[in-house]
Amino acid sequence: MASMRFAPLLSPIHYTAGNASPIFSGKVGFLADVPMNKHIYFQSGLYFSRKGAVRSFSYYANDSFNESVNQTLNINYFDVPLTVMYKSGMLGKGRFTAGIGAVLSYIAGGKNKLHDHQVFNDTLSDTNDTYNISVGNTLKGFDIGVNLTAGYELPTGLFFRTYYVAGTKDIGPGTEIDKNRMWGISAGYIFGKGRNINKEADDLIDKTTE
């Protein structure tokens, strides 16, 4: 799931209400798992993710003009996570994992769906539009967030995790504060982790006996 911290500014637009709710999101990609010692690993990679939110807000410019908007933001990103992971136990055994790090992101497009209800000089109008999200126009392109994750890694390299990413950078256009939030459950496979330490120990005992 993804959402946003959405805080309309009082100026230059006079907001009268504003809130955000989550959308269904996801990510897919690959990672590199680099051991630093028996328990500490560094992980990085490249992901394609979808973030955003459903937002509702209203504002007025003067006594003769006011507007209420329902907006769905589906924002595509390229993400580069930089995570320090702690893994309990030994390689070749099931291991609990926990990590903290940063996620560097850049917008790769998306859709901005709007439903506008306007009142101008006592005249009502309703419009529905869909716009392509562009860097610098809709939102700022670069984002950075703090990544927290915890899970379990099987001896084969298959892993399951929960994660939470909190954006620390305001990506709003200047009339509001926008910060990404993303949380969920992920699964993946790390190649080359399928060592069987029990079999290696048995082989070593056999060779020693001989």
NORRA-V896728 format. One record per helix or strand. SS is the DSSP state (hx for helix, st for strand). FROM is the first residue (numbers start at 0). TO is the last residue. If there is no record, write none. Layout:
# NORRA-V896728
ss=SS from=FROM to=TO
ss=SS from=FROM to=TO
This chain:
# NORRA-V896728
ss=st from=1 to=7
ss=st from=13 to=20
ss=st from=22 to=22
ss=st from=25 to=34
ss=st from=39 to=61
ss=st from=64 to=86
ss=st from=94 to=119
ss=st from=122 to=131
ss=st from=134 to=134
ss=st from=138 to=138
ss=st from=141 to=152
ss=st from=157 to=166
ss=st from=175 to=188
ss=hx from=196 to=208
